[in-house]
């Protein structure tokens, strides 16, 4: 995302009556690819429009210099995804060659200078299904972060082929998946692509539900606009199965913790008024 567009989006967020809870810089890309990221974070921090600013990164591009710039900019949370316990496992999992020792060195340094920033490290159980490897994961990384976890791989992306026996499938937290009529996430988030397209969430990777363009419209106006309002009403009256691509999205069932199905009528009444 260009610096100018990022600043414009941050300025748009000042129009909302309250601070947003979380401003996340990642969408469906690797945030450390953007050399302007520390500058964007600093601008958002000074604007005081969010309780917390975070990124989710694979940290393969992390360096001492980038770590210092991110912390100095005022980032509040860095989520780090790990794909193996050595270079060989990384390549098997992702097809990417990585200097694993350098990765560890950079993560140690980031944790040492983190100041008030929280560091989380997570991985997927498929990266190393061996039980010994799971133990090694905690041994290697637990002293480089504030929280650490292993996640279950779930079929959350629409447009991909996966079994729909969801009633018997575990969610990302290894609990039994709960099927939901309404996507709670869409009622409190919006996602802006690098090009400025505004969708209800980052799972809309094809931007099939793009409700506006941040280059020419205010995020405040898009959020309060007709397209968003109609989207909410349709979910509440016909549930998300009536909406493409929401009907094929597994995020509400496998990842989202909130369940607002019991409050459909209450929310609908508020929106109608």
Helices and strands as residue ranges (DSSP letters): H 3-13, E 20-24, G 31-33, H 37-47, E 50-57, H 64-73, E 77-82, H 87-94, H 100-112, E 118-124, G 125-127, H 131-141, G 142-144, E 147-151, G 166-168, G 185-187, E 191-192, E 197-199, E 212-213, H 219-223, H 226-238, G 240-242, G 246-248, H 251-254, G 261-263, H 264-272
